[in-house]
């Protein structure tokens, strides 16, 4: 059974699964098609991804323009600060963001619908993330925004540290100059 908690950005949902704990550890359902369909979330996914990152790694902010992906993001190990930004120019929420701390084993995931950029900051020594994507990855559709865009003003919990970035993420455009959704 899942519980869906809406965020300040319409369509972006924190999905909470029941966690069953005992002396051996815990069990939770990562995905249940019928429960997702009943909640109005995608019940089929075309691709699964797994990423591993070390403390201080900041990945994002990524989105796919021509072949947009919805993403269900859940940490399998570690803790992240997960961020979603509305990149639909016609939206009243354009350029707004929400951030959610996700910890492995807490039963929480974030659903990122098409039309939103996604990124995360690793807060534990290592974090493994599992992504379920509604469409397959299409390299030519891949876009990104710079993580520290002053117009978006994300309050990353960096505590004065400089994040570990890929060259692509470090040189990404701002939301003012990026190609975004209409």
Phi and psi in degrees as GROMACS dihedral restraints (atoms count N, CA, C in turn):
[ dihedral_restraints ]
;  ai    aj    ak    al  type     phi  dphi    fc
    3     4     5     6     1  -120.8    20    10
    4     5     6     7     1   156.8    20    10
    6     7     8     9     1  -124.0    20    10
    7     8     9    10     1   132.4    20    10
    9    10    11    12     1  -107.2    20    10
   10    11    12    13     1   127.4    20    10
   12    13    14    15     1  -112.3    20    10
   13    14    15    16     1   112.4    20    10
   15    16    17    18     1   -65.2    20    10
   16    17    18    19     1   155.7    20    10
   18    19    20    21     1  -111.7    20    10
   19    20    21    22     1  -176.2    20    10
   21    22    23    24     1   -68.7    20    10
   22    23    24    25     1   -16.1    20    10
   24    25    26    27     1  -102.7    20    10
   25    26    27    28     1   114.4    20    10
   27    28    29    30     1   -55.0    20    10
   28    29    30    31     1   131.2    20    10
   30    31    32    33     1    96.6    20    10
   31    32    33    34     1   -24.7    20    10
   33    34    35    36     1   -86.6    20    10
   34    35    36    37     1   122.4    20    10
   36    37    38    39     1  -130.2    20    10
   37    38    39    40     1   137.8    20    10
   39    40    41    42     1   -89.8    20    10
   40    41    42    43     1   121.5    20    10
   42    43    44    45     1  -101.9    20    10
   43    44    45    46     1   123.6    20    10
   45    46    47    48     1  -114.6    20    10
   46    47    48    49     1   122.0    20    10
   48    49    50    51     1   -99.9    20    10
   49    50    51    52     1   152.6    20    10
   51    52    53    54     1   -69.5    20    10
   52    53    54    55     1   131.7    20    10
   54    55    56    57     1  -106.3    20    10
   55    56    57    58     1   124.3    20    10
   57    58    59    60     1  -103.8    20    10
   58    59    60    61     1   110.8    20    10
   60    61    62    63     1  -109.4    20    10
   61    62    63    64     1   146.4    20    10
   63    64    65    66     1  -153.1    20    10
   64    65    66    67     1  -169.5    20    10
   66    67    68    69     1   -62.1    20    10
   67    68    69    70     1   -21.9    20    10
   69    70    71    72     1   -83.9    20    10
   70    71    72    73     1   -20.8    20    10
   72    73    74    75     1   143.5    20    10
   73    74    75    76     1  -128.6    20    10
   75    76    77    78     1  -149.2    20    10
   76    77    78    79     1   165.9    20    10
   78    79    80    81     1  -139.8    20    10
   79    80    81    82     1   139.2    20    10
   81    82    83    84     1  -151.8    20    10
   82    83    84    85     1   152.6    20    10
   84    85    86    87     1   -84.1    20    10
   85    86    87    88     1   121.3    20    10
   87    88    89    90     1   -72.2    20    10
   88    89    90    91     1   -32.1    20    10
   90    91    92    93     1  -156.3    20    10
   91    92    93    94     1   138.6    20    10
   93    94    95    96     1  -140.3    20    10
   94    95    96    97     1   109.8    20    10
   96    97    98    99     1   -55.2    20    10
   97    98    99   100     1   -46.9    20    10
   99   100   101   102     1   -64.1    20    10
  100   101   102   103     1   -42.7    20    10
  102   103   104   105     1   -64.2    20    10
  103   104   105   106     1   -40.3    20    10
  105   106   107   108     1   -65.6    20    10
  106   107   108   109     1   -44.3    20    10
  108   109   110   111     1   -61.1    20    10
  109   110   111   112     1   -43.6    20    10
  111   112   113   114     1   -62.0    20    10
  112   113   114   115     1   -30.2    20    10
  114   115   116   117     1   -86.2    20    10
  115   116   117   118     1    -0.3    20    10
  117   118   119   120     1    80.2    20    10
  118   119   120   121     1    17.4    20    10
  120   121   122   123     1  -101.1    20    10
  121   122   123   124     1   161.8    20    10
  123   124   125   126     1   -57.8    20    10
  124   125   126   127     1   139.8    20    10
  126   127   128   129     1  -111.0    20    10
  127   128   129   130     1     0.4    20    10
  129   130   131   132     1  -133.5    20    10
  130   131   132   133     1   145.3    20    10
  132   133   134   135     1  -130.2    20    10
  133   134   135   136     1   147.2    20    10
  135   136   137   138     1   -98.2    20    10
  136   137   138   139     1   -17.5    20    10
  138   139   140   141     1  -154.4    20    10
  139   140   141   142     1   141.7    20    10
  141   142   143   144     1  -117.4    20    10
  142   143   144   145     1   137.7    20    10
  144   145   146   147     1  -126.3    20    10
  145   146   147   148     1   154.3    20    10
  147   148   149   150     1  -134.3    20    10
  148   149   150   151     1   126.0    20    10
  150   151   152   153     1  -123.3    20    10
  151   152   153   154     1   148.2    20    10
  153   154   155   156     1  -123.7    20    10
  154   155   156   157     1   134.5    20    10
  156   157   158   159     1  -141.7    20    10
  157   158   159   160     1   152.4    20    10
  159   160   161   162     1   -94.8    20    10
  160   161   162   163     1   165.4    20    10
  162   163   164   165     1   -50.1    20    10
  163   164   165   166     1   136.9    20    10
  165   166   167   168     1    85.8    20    10
  166   167   168   169     1    -5.6    20    10
  168   169   170   171     1   -71.7    20    10
  169   170   171   172     1   132.8    20    10
  171   172   173   174     1  -119.5    20    10
  172   173   174   175     1   116.9    20    10
  174   175   176   177     1  -109.8    20    10
  175   176   177   178     1   130.5    20    10
  177   178   179   180     1   119.8    20    10
  178   179   180   181     1   178.3    20    10
  180   181   182   183     1  -101.1    20    10
  181   182   183   184     1   117.3    20    10
  183   184   185   186     1  -110.4    20    10
  184   185   186   187     1   147.3    20    10
  186   187   188   189     1  -155.7    20    10
  187   188   189   190     1   164.6    20    10
  189   190   191   192     1  -119.6    20    10
  190   191   192   193     1   125.8    20    10
  192   193   194   195     1   -86.6    20    10
  193   194   195   196     1   -62.0    20    10
  195   196   197   198     1   -76.3    20    10
  196   197   198   199     1   -33.3    20    10
  198   199   200   201     1  -123.9    20    10
  199   200   201   202     1    76.1    20    10
  201   202   203   204     1   -64.0    20    10
  202   203   204   205     1   144.7    20    10
  204   205   206   207     1  -113.4    20    10
  205   206   207   208     1   134.2    20    10
  207   208   209   210     1   -86.2    20    10
  208   209   210   211     1   146.0    20    10
  210   211   212   213     1  -134.5    20    10
  211   212   213   214     1   130.6    20    10
  213   214   215   216     1  -102.7    20    10
  214   215   216   217     1   117.1    20    10
  216   217   218   219     1  -116.0    20    10
  217   218   219   220     1   127.1    20    10
  219   220   221   222     1  -143.5    20    10
  220   221   222   223     1   131.8    20    10
  222   223   224   225     1   -76.3    20    10
  223   224   225   226     1   133.8    20    10
  225   226   227   228     1   -91.8    20    10
  226   227   228   229     1   -26.2    20    10
  228   229   230   231     1  -148.5    20    10
  229   230   231   232     1   150.2    20    10
  231   232   233   234     1    84.7    20    10
  232   233   234   235     1  -167.4    20    10
  234   235   236   237     1  -138.3    20    10
  235   236   237   238     1   137.8    20    10
  237   238   239   240     1  -133.6    20    10
  238   239   240   241     1   157.8    20    10
  240   241   242   243     1  -103.4    20    10
  241   242   243   244     1   110.5    20    10
  243   244   245   246     1   -98.1    20    10
  244   245   246   247     1   134.7    20    10
  246   247   248   249     1  -128.3    20    10
  247   248   249   250     1   139.1    20    10
  249   250   251   252     1  -129.2    20    10
  250   251   252   253     1   133.1    20    10
  252   253   254   255     1  -123.9    20    10
  253   254   255   256     1   133.1    20    10
  255   256   257   258     1   -74.7    20    10
  256   257   258   259     1   119.2    20    10
  258   259   260   261     1  -116.3    20    10
  259   260   261   262     1    30.1    20    10
  261   262   263   264     1  -100.9    20    10
  262   263   264   265     1   105.3    20    10
  264   265   266   267     1   -55.3    20    10
  265   266   267   268     1   -31.8    20    10
  267   268   269   270     1   -81.8    20    10
  268   269   270   271     1    -5.7    20    10
  270   271   272   273     1   -79.7    20    10
  271   272   273   274     1   141.8    20    10
  273   274   275   276     1   -67.0    20    10
  274   275   276   277     1   -10.7    20    10
  276   277   278   279     1  -104.9    20    10
  277   278   279   280     1    11.2    20    10
  279   280   281   282     1   -51.5    20    10
  280   281   282   283     1   128.9    20    10
  282   283   284   285     1    81.9    20    10
  283   284   285   286     1    -3.4    20    10
  285   286   287   288     1   -85.9    20    10
  286   287   288   289     1   155.5    20    10
  288   289   290   291     1  -134.9    20    10
  289   290   291   292     1   157.8    20    10
  291   292   293   294     1  -129.8    20    10
  292   293   294   295     1   147.6    20    10
  294   295   296   297     1  -129.1    20    10
  295   296   297   298     1   139.1    20    10
  297   298   299   300     1  -136.6    20    10
  298   299   300   301     1   131.6    20    10
  300   301   302   303     1   -83.7    20    10
  301   302   303   304     1   125.7    20    10
  303   304   305   306     1  -118.4    20    10
  304   305   306   307     1   131.4    20    10
  306   307   308   309     1  -122.9    20    10
  307   308   309   310     1   134.0    20    10
  309   310   311   312     1   -55.3    20    10
  310   311   312   313     1   136.4    20    10
  312   313   314   315     1    86.5    20    10
  313   314   315   316     1    -4.3    20    10
  315   316   317   318     1   -87.6    20    10
  316   317   318   319     1    -2.5    20    10
  318   319   320   321     1    81.3    20    10
  319   320   321   322     1     6.4    20    10
  321   322   323   324     1  -105.0    20    10
  322   323   324   325     1   145.5    20    10
  324   325   326   327     1  -140.2    20    10
  325   326   327   328     1   167.7    20    10
  327   328   329   330     1  -121.5    20    10
  328   329   330   331     1   133.4    20    10
  330   331   332   333     1   -98.0    20    10
  331   332   333   334     1   123.7    20    10
  333   334   335   336     1  -108.7    20    10
  334   335   336   337     1   107.7    20    10
  336   337   338   339     1   -75.4    20    10
  337   338   339   340     1   163.0    20    10
  339   340   341   342     1   -55.4    20    10
  340   341   342   343     1   146.1    20    10
  342   343   344   345     1    98.7    20    10
  343   344   345   346     1     2.8    20    10
  345   346   347   348     1  -128.1    20    10
  346   347   348   349     1   144.5    20    10
  348   349   350   351     1   -89.4    20    10
  349   350   351   352     1   151.2    20    10
  351   352   353   354     1  -132.1    20    10
  352   353   354   355     1   143.0    20    10
  354   355   356   357     1  -157.6    20    10
  355   356   357   358     1   167.9    20    10
  357   358   359   360     1  -154.0    20    10
  358   359   360   361     1   156.5    20    10
  360   361   362   363     1  -119.7    20    10
  361   362   363   364     1   128.6    20    10
  363   364   365   366     1   -81.0    20    10
  364   365   366   367     1   125.5    20    10
  366   367   368   369     1  -107.1    20    10
  367   368   369   370     1    -7.6    20    10
  369   370   371   372     1  -108.1    20    10
  370   371   372   373     1   175.2    20    10
  372   373   374   375     1   -57.4    20    10
  373   374   375   376     1   -41.6    20    10
  375   376   377   378     1  -144.5    20    10
  376   377   378   379     1   147.6    20    10
  378   379   380   381     1  -137.5    20    10
  379   380   381   382     1   133.1    20    10
  381   382   383   384     1  -106.4    20    10
  382   383   384   385     1   125.7    20    10
  384   385   386   387     1  -113.0    20    10
  385   386   387   388     1   141.7    20    10
  387   388   389   390     1  -114.3    20    10
  388   389   390   391     1   124.3    20    10
  390   391   392   393     1  -114.8    20    10
  391   392   393   394     1   131.5    20    10
  393   394   395   396     1  -106.8    20    10
  394   395   396   397     1   126.2    20    10
  396   397   398   399     1  -115.6    20    10
  397   398   399   400     1   140.5    20    10
  399   400   401   402     1   -75.0    20    10
  400   401   402   403     1   -22.1    20    10
  402   403   404   405     1  -135.1    20    10
  403   404   405   406     1   163.4    20    10
  405   406   407   408     1   -76.2    20    10
  406   407   408   409     1   155.1    20    10
  408   409   410   411     1   -66.9    20    10
  409   410   411   412     1   136.2    20    10
  411   412   413   414     1  -129.1    20    10
  412   413   414   415     1   105.8    20    10
  414   415   416   417     1   -52.4    20    10
  415   416   417   418     1   -42.5    20    10
  417   418   419   420     1   -65.2    20    10
  418   419   420   421     1   -19.5    20    10
  420   421   422   423     1   -88.7    20    10
  421   422   423   424     1    -9.4    20    10
  423   424   425   426     1   -70.0    20    10
  424   425   426   427     1   130.9    20    10
  426   427   428   429     1  -136.7    20    10
  427   428   429   430     1   164.6    20    10
  429   430   431   432     1  -152.9    20    10
  430   431   432   433     1   160.9    20    10
  432   433   434   435     1  -119.5    20    10
  433   434   435   436     1   149.6    20    10
  435   436   437   438     1   -67.3    20    10
  436   437   438   439     1   140.2    20    10
  438   439   440   441     1   -65.1    20    10
  439   440   441   442     1   -28.3    20    10
  441   442   443   444     1  -111.4    20    10
  442   443   444   445     1    33.2    20    10
  444   445   446   447     1   -58.4    20    10
  445   446   447   448     1   120.0    20    10
  447   448   449   450     1   -66.4    20    10
  448   449   450   451     1   -24.0    20    10
  450   451   452   453     1   -72.8    20    10
  451   452   453   454     1   -25.8    20    10
  453   454   455   456     1   -90.3    20    10
  454   455   456   457     1   -40.9    20    10
  456   457   458   459     1    57.4    20    10
  457   458   459   460     1    55.1    20    10
  459   460   461   462     1   -70.4    20    10
  460   461   462   463     1   134.1    20    10
  462   463   464   465     1   -90.3    20    10
  463   464   465   466     1    71.8    20    10
  465   466   467   468     1   -64.6    20    10
  466   467   468   469     1   133.6    20    10
  468   469   470   471     1   -80.2    20    10
  469   470   471   472     1    68.1    20    10
  471   472   473   474     1   -89.1    20    10
  472   473   474   475     1   -21.5    20    10
  474   475   476   477     1    52.5    20    10
  475   476   477   478     1    44.3    20    10
  477   478   479   480     1    83.1    20    10
  478   479   480   481     1    -5.0    20    10
  480   481   482   483     1   -84.6    20    10
  481   482   483   484     1   153.6    20    10
  483   484   485   486     1   -91.9    20    10
  484   485   486   487     1   128.0    20    10
  486   487   488   489     1   -73.1    20    10
  487   488   489   490     1   155.3    20    10
  489   490   491   492     1   -83.0    20    10
  490   491   492   493     1   122.1    20    10
  492   493   494   495     1  -126.3    20    10
  493   494   495   496     1   151.8    20    10
  495   496   497   498     1   -76.4    20    10
  496   497   498   499     1   161.5    20    10
  498   499   500   501     1   -60.1    20    10
  499   500   501   502     1   -40.1    20    10
  501   502   503   504     1   -60.5    20    10
  502   503   504   505     1   -46.8    20    10
  504   505   506   507     1   -69.3    20    10
  505   506   507   508     1   -35.3    20    10
  507   508   509   510     1   -67.2    20    10
  508   509   510   511     1   -30.6    20    10
  510   511   512   513     1  -105.1    20    10
  511   512   513   514     1    13.5    20    10
  513   514   515   516     1   -65.5    20    10
  514   515   516   517     1   154.1    20    10
  516   517   518   519     1   -76.8    20    10
  517   518   519   520     1   166.7    20    10
  519   520   521   522     1   -80.7    20    10
  520   521   522   523     1   167.8    20    10
  522   523   524   525     1   -65.0    20    10
  523   524   525   526     1   -25.4    20    10
  525   526   527   528     1   -69.1    20    10
  526   527   528   529     1   -33.2    20    10
  528   529   530   531     1  -107.3    20    10
  529   530   531   532     1   -10.2    20    10
  531   532   533   534     1   -76.0    20    10
  532   533   534   535     1   154.9    20    10
  534   535   536   537     1   -82.0    20    10
  535   536   537   538     1   117.2    20    10
  537   538   539   540     1  -122.4    20    10
  538   539   540   541     1  -177.3    20    10
  540   541   542   543     1   -71.6    20    10
  541   542   543   544     1   150.3    20    10
